[in-house]
Amino acid sequence: MAKKLAVRVDDRLIHGQVVTQWVKVFHAQKIVVIDDQVAIDKMQKSILKFAAPPDLKVSILSVEKAAEAWKKNKFGSGNVFVLFRDVKQIAELQEAGVSFDEITIGQMAVIHDRKQIYKQVGLSESEAQTLMDIEKSGVKLCFQMQPTDRKESLEIMRKTFPNLH
């Protein structure tokens, strides 16, 4: 069972800011990337593992395999930093019986039908509603780009999407 667990959404997954700031602040010994697409793409898996420092264990799992790993031993021992590319896969993991206490939302590029919500965070209305639903289940959520930034609540989404419930 993980000693400490930090969960973050960042569409870049493992990159400089995660490795030099988030992982260090959290003192993580392991990163778990949960993403169905990356889990089956050997090239992306290799790139992500290469992006992490050599002393950091990296696991890249599909939502299904992540649910199994969670039920088995909550991603193992030590401090574990969990990364998602998008909020949809968090909801899918919740449906599989996995829930986290707190999730930090980082960069999600403003593309397609996404609107800028906070700094480099873009969400579609359905993604914003998914976050509201996750929060209603008892998970504490916030927007925070860097560990030194102030945490922003989900309420800032209401300016862009006033019909959220």
Helices and strands as residue ranges (DSSP letters): E 4-9, H 16-17, I 18-22, H 23-26, E 30-34, H 36-39, H 42-51, E 57-61, H 63-73, E 79-84, H 87-95, E 102-105, E 115-118, E 121-123, H 125-136, E 140-143, G 154-159
